[in-house]
Amino acid sequence: MDKNGALYGTTNEGGGCINACGVAFKLAHTKNGWHETVLHDFKGLDGENPQERLILDAKGNLYGVAGSSAGAGVVFELTP
């Protein structure tokens, strides 16, 4: 959760990948309810099926881990 109360997470399926590679998303609370923003759509070459929780640093960067099409896995950073 960030300082404004937005929540961040990942799905290990969905997005634009044919094999359902997953997305990283943000949920922000508004007066009309929750609003979802897809922050990154994993395509396989940049990681797939993200796992575990995201880590948010003081600058707003998000860090996480995902599998890879090569089977080795990746650590990723998403910047605002």
NORGI-V778325 format. One line per field, one symbol per residue. phi: phi as a letter, one per 20 degrees, with the letter a starting at -180 (. if undefined). A space follows every 50 residues. Layout:
phi: ???
This chain:
phi: .efenfdcaccebnnefgeleobdccddecfeoedeceebdfdofdoblg cmeeddefenfdcacbfbfenencdccddf
